[in-house]
Amino acid sequence: MVSLGVSVYLAQGPVQDAVVEIERERMAALRLQGQAVAYYAPGRKKDSDTALSELIAKYQTSAAFQIGDVYAFRKEPRQSI
């Protein structure tokens, strides 16, 4: 699940605040997960894809849940499993 701060910003806006909030995350895998979600929300799919690709490349075994969470947020269920 994306961090509470990011979830609040995504729900209440503005989305840019979610991007700022996620940049504060110290754990790289969680930061990439948050970026992938925060960029996707306003339609920045290319930026979201970049963050997700990096998340997969670097943390495919240790952050499988976070990767699935991004795909679920993006409503891409086949990839989320």
C-alpha positions, -999 to 999 in steps of 0.1 A, spaced: 0 0 0 13 35 -8 22 56 22 -6 73 41 7 108 32 7 100 -5 -27 84 -3 -41 115 13 -26 139 -13 -39 117 -41 -74 116 -26 -76 153 -16 -52 169 -41 -33 186 -54 -15 156 -69 18 176 -70 18 175 -32 19 137 -34 50 138 -56 67 162 -31 57 139 -2 70 108 -18 104 124 -25 109 125 13 108 87 15 142 73 25 136 37 13 143 36 -24 118 8 -32 90 27 -15 100 59 -31 99 43 -66 65 27 -57 51 61 -46 65 78 -77 49 53 -100 15 59 -84 18 96 -79 29 102 -115 2 79 -129 -26 97 -111 -25 129 -131 -18 111 -164 20 111 -164 21 75 -176 56 78 -191 71 90 -158 51 63 -140 64 37 -163 100 49 -157 96 46 -119 79 12 -122 106 -1 -145 133 10 -121 114 -6 -92 112 -39 -111 148 -38 -123 162 -32 -88 138 -48 -64 118 -75 -83 123 -100 -55 123 -79 -24 95 -55 -34 71 -78 -52 42 -65 -31 50 -29 -40 52 -38 -77 18 -55 -75 4 -25 -57 14 -2 -85 -2 -24 -111 -33 -26 -90 -35 11 -87 -31 14 -125 -59 -11 -129 -36 -36 -147 -47 -68 -129 -28 -92 -151 5 -77 -141 -4 -72 -104 -3 -109 -97 
